[in-house]
Amino acid sequence: AQAQSPHPLECGKAHELWILPAQGNPVSLGLLPASGRQHLVLTAAQRQALAGAKQLAVSLEPAGGSPTRLPTGPVIHVAPLISS
């Protein structure tokens, strides 16, 4: 993941990246870096959810990430996922 022109974050908040599968609940890919790059290693479950997904989303969450394994804050970006 790489943060380019990130939204300013209020203290105690973080951006979390989500896979939006065709069916079922969003699946977290983890927190996005406030700036710069971050290497993400996906679990088997994340890779499986990503394989059938058509969209990704970013939500605003508490600093440690969603406490419920689902987006709890506002979704601030949704983007199509295009395989190459």
N, CA and C atoms as an extended XYZ file, in Angstrom:
252
Properties=species:S:1:pos:R:3:atomname:S:1:resname:S:1:resid:I:1 pbc="F F F"
N         0.850       -1.174        0.000 N   ALA     1
C         0.000        0.000        0.000 CA  ALA     1
C         0.893        1.234        0.000 C   ALA     1
N         0.441        2.249       -0.672 N   GLN     2
C         1.170        3.512       -0.681 CA  GLN     2
C         0.177        4.643       -0.540 C   GLN     2
N         0.442        5.546        0.382 N   ALA     3
C        -0.412        6.703        0.601 CA  ALA     3
C         0.054        7.834       -0.300 C   ALA     3
N        -0.827        8.295       -1.161 N   GLN     4
C        -0.555        9.450       -2.012 CA  GLN     4
C        -1.651       10.464       -1.770 C   GLN     4
N        -1.302       11.670       -1.409 N   SER     5
C        -2.257       12.727       -1.089 CA  SER     5
C        -3.294       12.248       -0.083 C   SER     5
N        -2.854       11.705        1.069 N   PRO     6
C        -3.822       11.190        2.038 CA  PRO     6
C        -4.656       12.303        2.660 C   PRO     6
N        -5.847       11.936        3.094 N   HIS     7
C        -6.682       12.873        3.844 CA  HIS     7
C        -6.032       13.115        5.191 C   HIS     7
N        -6.092       14.350        5.700 N   PRO     8
C        -5.567       14.570        7.050 CA  PRO     8
C        -6.398       13.757        8.049 C   PRO     8
N        -5.724       13.201        9.031 N   LEU     9
C        -6.403       12.399       10.046 CA  LEU     9
C        -6.476       13.159       11.353 C   LEU     9
N        -7.636       13.093       11.986 N   GLU    10
C        -7.724       13.653       13.324 CA  GLU    10
C        -7.050       12.686       14.289 C   GLU    10
N        -6.624       13.186       15.402 N   CYS    11
C        -5.928       12.374       16.397 CA  CYS    11
C        -6.792       11.172       16.780 C   CYS    11
N        -6.167       10.005       16.844 N   GLY    12
C        -6.877        8.806       17.249 CA  GLY    12
C        -7.641        8.117       16.142 C   GLY    12
N        -7.398        8.498       14.871 N   LYS    13
C        -8.113        7.906       13.737 CA  LYS    13
C        -7.123        7.287       12.754 C   LYS    13
N        -7.615        6.365       11.925 N   ALA    14
C        -6.795        5.711       10.905 CA  ALA    14
C        -7.665        5.377        9.703 C   ALA    14
N        -7.026        5.206        8.547 N   HIS    15
C        -7.714        4.742        7.345 CA  HIS    15
C        -7.541        3.236        7.240 C   HIS    15
N        -8.645        2.523        7.009 N   GLU    16
C        -8.589        1.068        6.874 CA  GLU    16
C        -9.055        0.689        5.473 C   GLU    16
N        -8.334       -0.232        4.847 N   LEU    17
C        -8.621       -0.687        3.486 CA  LEU    17
C        -9.454       -1.965        3.548 C   LEU    17
N       -10.511       -2.013        2.732 N   TRP    18
C       -11.446       -3.135        2.744 CA  TRP    18
C       -11.645       -3.694        1.347 C   TRP    18
N       -11.791       -5.011        1.270 N   ILE    19
C       -12.243       -5.695        0.062 CA  ILE    19
C       -13.763       -5.750        0.160 C   ILE    19
N       -14.443       -5.425       -0.928 N   LEU    20
C       -15.895       -5.538       -0.970 CA  LEU    20
C       -16.255       -6.706       -1.883 C   LEU    20
N       -16.416       -7.915       -1.313 N   PRO    21
C       -16.724       -9.075       -2.142 CA  PRO    21
C       -18.113       -8.962       -2.758 C   PRO    21
N       -18.341       -9.723       -3.827 N   ALA    22
C       -19.641       -9.705       -4.498 CA  ALA    22
C       -20.751      -10.098       -3.520 C   ALA    22
N       -20.457      -11.026       -2.621 N   GLN    23
C       -21.420      -11.438       -1.597 CA  GLN    23
C       -20.714      -11.486       -0.255 C   GLN    23
N       -21.448      -11.191        0.785 N   GLY    24
C       -20.880      -11.261        2.124 CA  GLY    24
C       -20.350       -9.931        2.622 C   GLY    24
N       -19.771       -9.970        3.804 N   ASN    25
C       -19.274       -8.773        4.482 CA  ASN    25
C       -17.948       -8.295        3.919 C   ASN    25
N       -17.653       -6.998        4.081 N   PRO    26
C       -16.328       -6.494        3.731 CA  PRO    26
C       -15.251       -7.241        4.511 C   PRO    26
N       -14.066       -7.332        3.909 N   VAL    27
C       -12.926       -8.001        4.527 CA  VAL    27
C       -11.788       -6.987        4.624 C   VAL    27
N       -11.262       -6.801        5.823 N   SER    28
C       -10.189       -5.825        6.020 CA  SER    28
C        -8.875       -6.323        5.436 C   SER    28
N        -8.176       -5.407        4.770 N   LEU    29
C        -6.805       -5.664        4.329 CA  LEU    29
C        -5.811       -5.005        5.274 C   LEU    29
N        -6.319       -4.270        6.264 N   GLY    30
C        -5.462       -3.630        7.246 CA  GLY    30
C        -5.492       -2.120        7.157 C   GLY    30
N        -4.695       -1.498        7.993 N   LEU    31
C        -4.624       -0.040        8.048 CA  LEU    31
C        -3.690        0.484        6.970 C   LEU    31
N        -4.046        1.609        6.401 N   LEU    32
C        -3.192        2.266        5.413 CA  LEU    32
C        -2.163        3.133        6.128 C   LEU    32
N        -0.981        3.269        5.547 N   PRO    33
C         0.020        4.140        6.178 CA  PRO    33
C        -0.428        5.595        6.099 C   PRO    33
N        -0.062        6.391        7.086 N   ALA    34
C        -0.389        7.815        7.063 CA  ALA    34
C         0.362        8.514        5.938 C   ALA    34
N         1.534        8.004        5.598 N   SER    35
C         2.305        8.520        4.461 CA  SER    35
C         3.300        7.445        4.043 C   SER    35
N         3.791        7.545        2.850 N   GLY    36
C         4.796        6.601        2.370 CA  GLY    36
C         4.213        5.255        1.995 C   GLY    36
N         5.060        4.231        2.037 N   ARG    37
C         4.673        2.882        1.610 CA  ARG    37
C         4.617        1.925        2.784 C   ARG    37
N         3.817        0.879        2.585 N   GLN    38
C         3.723       -0.198        3.565 CA  GLN    38
C         3.502       -1.491        2.803 C   GLN    38
N         4.236       -2.522        3.160 N   HIS    39
C         4.096       -3.830        2.523 CA  HIS    39
C         3.042       -4.630        3.279 C   HIS    39
N         2.028       -5.130        2.560 N   LEU    40
C         0.979       -5.939        3.163 CA  LEU    40
C         1.132       -7.388        2.716 C   LEU    40
N         1.121       -8.311        3.646 N   VAL    41
C         1.128       -9.732        3.334 CA  VAL    41
C        -0.286      -10.234        3.611 C   VAL    41
N        -0.952      -10.718        2.559 N   LEU    42
C        -2.341      -11.135        2.696 CA  LEU    42
C        -2.456      -12.562        3.206 C   LEU    42
N        -3.458      -12.790        4.030 N   THR    43
C        -3.755      -14.138        4.497 CA  THR    43
C        -4.476      -14.890        3.379 C   THR    43
N        -4.615      -16.190        3.547 N   ALA    44
C        -5.349      -16.995        2.561 CA  ALA    44
C        -6.790      -16.504        2.437 C   ALA    44
N        -7.427      -16.161        3.553 N   ALA    45
C        -8.810      -15.666        3.528 CA  ALA    45
C        -8.901      -14.330        2.790 C   ALA    45
N        -7.936      -13.447        2.993 N   GLN    46
C        -7.930      -12.162        2.288 CA  GLN    46
C        -7.733      -12.368        0.793 C   GLN    46
N        -6.815      -13.276        0.418 N   ARG    47
C        -6.579      -13.553       -1.012 CA  ARG    47
C        -7.835      -14.130       -1.660 C   ARG    47
N        -8.537      -15.013       -0.955 N   GLN    48
C        -9.758      -15.609       -1.488 CA  GLN    48
C       -10.834      -14.540       -1.675 C   GLN    48
N       -11.012      -13.660       -0.712 N   ALA    49
C       -11.998      -12.575       -0.828 CA  ALA    49
C       -11.630      -11.634       -1.959 C   ALA    49
N       -10.355      -11.357       -2.113 N   LEU    50
C        -9.882      -10.462       -3.164 CA  LEU    50
C       -10.116      -11.045       -4.548 C   LEU    50
N       -10.003      -12.365       -4.679 N   ALA    51
C       -10.161      -13.017       -5.981 CA  ALA    51
C       -11.548      -12.791       -6.577 C   ALA    51
N       -12.584      -12.705       -5.765 N   GLY    52
C       -13.934      -12.527       -6.281 CA  GLY    52
C       -14.466      -11.119       -6.130 C   GLY    52
N       -13.640      -10.194       -5.691 N   ALA    53
C       -14.106       -8.836       -5.411 CA  ALA    53
C       -14.115       -7.957       -6.656 C   ALA    53
N       -14.994       -6.991       -6.649 N   LYS    54
C       -15.079       -6.006       -7.730 CA  LYS    54
C       -14.736       -4.597       -7.248 C   LYS    54
N       -14.666       -4.408       -5.907 N   GLN    55
C       -14.413       -3.071       -5.366 CA  GLN    55
C       -13.553       -3.143       -4.115 C   GLN    55
N       -12.865       -2.030       -3.860 N   LEU    56
C       -12.145       -1.785       -2.611 CA  LEU    56
C       -12.740       -0.534       -1.978 C   LEU    56
N       -12.615       -0.419       -0.663 N   ALA    57
C       -13.115        0.767        0.027 CA  ALA    57
C       -12.126        1.165        1.109 C   ALA    57
N       -12.194        2.433        1.515 N   VAL    58
C       -11.401        2.951        2.628 CA  VAL    58
C       -12.377        3.587        3.609 C   VAL    58
N       -12.254        3.203        4.875 N   SER    59
C       -13.093        3.790        5.915 CA  SER    59
C       -12.232        4.505        6.938 C   SER    59
N       -12.862        5.387        7.674 N   LEU    60
C       -12.206        6.099        8.768 CA  LEU    60
C       -12.523        5.339       10.049 C   LEU    60
N       -11.492        4.862       10.730 N   GLU    61
C       -11.653        3.994       11.894 CA  GLU    61
C       -10.848        4.508       13.080 C   GLU    61
N       -11.065        3.916       14.276 N   PRO    62
C       -10.202        4.245       15.409 CA  PRO    62
C        -8.751        3.891       15.080 C   PRO    62
N        -7.805        4.478       15.771 N   ALA    63
C        -6.379        4.328       15.465 CA  ALA    63
C        -5.932        2.879       15.335 C   ALA    63
N        -6.465        1.963       16.075 N   GLY    64
C        -6.063        0.561       15.989 CA  GLY    64
C        -6.816       -0.231       14.941 C   GLY    64
N        -7.727        0.393       14.233 N   GLY    65
C        -8.545       -0.290       13.240 CA  GLY    65
C        -9.920       -0.602       13.801 C   GLY    65
N       -10.784       -1.100       12.954 N   SER    66
C       -12.151       -1.418       13.352 CA  SER    66
C       -12.159       -2.435       14.489 C   SER    66
N       -12.897       -2.158       15.553 N   PRO    67
C       -12.967       -3.111       16.657 CA  PRO    67
C       -13.936       -4.269       16.392 C   PRO    67
N       -14.690       -4.204       15.283 N   THR    68
C       -15.737       -5.194       15.034 CA  THR    68
C       -15.469       -6.090       13.826 C   THR    68
N       -14.340       -5.894       13.131 N   ARG    69
C       -14.013       -6.595       11.884 CA  ARG    69
C       -14.912       -6.180       10.722 C   ARG    69
N       -15.683       -5.121       10.901 N   LEU    70
C       -16.493       -4.503        9.849 CA  LEU    70
C       -16.269       -3.007        9.928 C   LEU    70
N       -16.475       -2.271        8.825 N   PRO    71
C       -16.323       -0.817        8.898 CA  PRO    71
C       -17.262       -0.225        9.951 C   PRO    71
N       -16.714        0.599       10.826 N   THR    72
C       -17.535        1.250       11.846 CA  THR    72
C       -17.638        2.752       11.599 C   THR    72
N       -16.677        3.307       10.893 N   GLY    73
C       -16.687        4.732       10.596 CA  GLY    73
C       -17.200        4.974        9.192 C   GLY    73
N       -17.226        6.224        8.781 N   PRO    74
C       -17.700        6.518        7.435 CA  PRO    74
C       -16.764        5.941        6.369 C   PRO    74
N       -17.346        5.472        5.287 N   VAL    75
C       -16.573        5.026        4.125 CA  VAL    75
C       -16.268        6.277        3.308 C   VAL    75
N       -14.981        6.560        3.126 N   ILE    76
C       -14.602        7.809        2.462 CA  ILE    76
C       -14.191        7.613        1.010 C   ILE    76
N       -13.903        6.371        0.598 N   HIS    77
C       -13.563        6.083       -0.805 CA  HIS    77
C       -14.062        4.689       -1.153 C   HIS    77
N       -14.597        4.552       -2.361 N   VAL    78
C       -14.900        3.251       -2.949 CA  VAL    78
C       -14.336        3.303       -4.358 C   VAL    78
N       -13.600        2.271       -4.750 N   ALA    79
C       -12.975        2.252       -6.077 CA  ALA    79
C       -13.154        0.868       -6.702 C   ALA    79
N       -13.297        0.840       -8.035 N   PRO    80
C       -13.392       -0.453       -8.695 CA  PRO    80
C       -12.055       -1.192       -8.637 C   PRO    80
N       -12.133       -2.490       -8.583 N   LEU    81
C       -10.947       -3.340       -8.588 CA  LEU    81
C       -10.860       -3.966       -9.968 C   LEU    81
N        -9.796       -3.645      -10.674 N   ILE    82
C        -9.639       -4.104      -12.048 CA  ILE    82
C        -8.468       -5.062      -12.096 C   ILE    82
N        -8.718       -6.293      -12.538 N   SER    83
C        -7.624       -7.249      -12.658 CA  SER    83
C        -6.963       -7.082      -14.013 C   SER    83
N        -5.663       -7.309      -14.027 N   SER    84
C        -4.946       -7.144      -15.293 CA  SER    84
C        -4.422       -8.453      -15.805 C   SER    84
